[in-house]
Amino acid sequence: MRRKTITAHVGKLCIGSDYPIVVQSMANTDTNDIQASLEQALRIHHAGGEMVRFTTQGRREAESLGEIRRWLSAMGYTFPLVADVHFNPAVADTAAALVEKVRINPGNYIDPARKFKHIDYTDEEYAFELERLRERFVQLLSICKENNTALRIGVNHGSLSDRIMSRYGDTPQGMAESCMEFLRVCEQEHFYDVVLSVKASNTCVMYDTVHCLIDAMDAEDMHYPLHLGVTEAGEGEDGRVKSAVGIGGLLLEGIRDTVRVSLSEAPEAEIPVARELVEWCSSEPEYEIKEAEGVLFFRSEEQTTWDKFVLHAAAATGVELWKTGAKDLIIENPYFEDEQLLTLAKDILQAARVKLYKTEYISCPGCGRTLFDLQQTVAEVKAATKHLNGLKIAVMGCIVNGPGEMADADYGYVGAGRGRVSLYKGKECVLKNIPQEDAVRELLKLIE
Ligand code: SF4
């Protein structure tokens, strides 16, 4: 049964309640490049995307997004645009007057970049910070009200503020509370066009956090729609399996408002994946699933394409692995080869973080902040490191959000500027601003 929510109005689109699930994506163009951004927004729209988000690093990008809105409207396209804002509440204010929705990240809306330092907050200091947050946030809410602009309170696992970390640690409860602090202000201000997201690249953390947030909302009689997504899921079949494990399990449980599949590929490539997941999970699919002696068995007689079956099997089994505690997975389908099914089972176990069989890649989807060809870079890093079983390697497009959001990666390759890369070991930057042509070689040396 579908989870009951209130409706968030985003331009002409309604999210939540009994409305169809909204599929969306994010552009990776420079937002100031109006022509390229328009073309990409239209490619996403024509692929079936119903909402397109753009990065807005500063006021200039927010204004460019307003220009993109004007051009699209003049061409008769009314699908909503979303401004993605980090570290700068004034940019959120500007964007809120220009486009249908603004995404803020509670971890950095007014809090400075996370320093990965444990800071002890007294109750008074904590309350003071919350009041500071409220004072600034109500200004944004009043602009949103005036312009009928919706808001996404979008928490990411890797960018919780030091304040939240000091009290809750790096936990699903911390992520849920980070969202709730902002949501309570919305309720006090009678602002209801809100969608929430709590994303992580670790699928298990993402799943637990969504439930934690729903429990926290239910406890305060709040029922807002949720935007589901696994961040930094990577690309290719691995990225699809990871997304299906995290998002699919929740869709099958009836948590069905809006979805973004984040892949390190062209944004329009995300849409058919999201669409397939949404349609299959909403169709009351038939399959058998049972656990016996620590092995989860999944049997399906579905005759479909391999690409679709990968998504279906991952959606159905990931969450069952966590619920049953099974440590192994057997997939049966008479229409596919045993070897294919065995590899898929291993990939699902890896995506659910039940067993690591191969190198784990965490890579962001890229956006207007990305300063290199992300898809090609991911391919190069993968080719050089695919023998390093069990290691988690991140490839992130920018230094602003990358280091924070690469979560629990062992090593990170992070864009630091045009043609420049910084390399990380865990959270520590060990090589700064090296030329990109040396970066893969230096990464291998570092790992060795
Ligand atoms: S980490 Fe990637 S997706 Fe996130 S802001 Fe940086 S470039 Fe954009």
Residues whose N, C-alpha, C, O or C-beta is under 5 A from the ligand:
A	BS01	SF4	C364 P365 G366 C367 R369 T370 M396 G397 C398 N401 G402
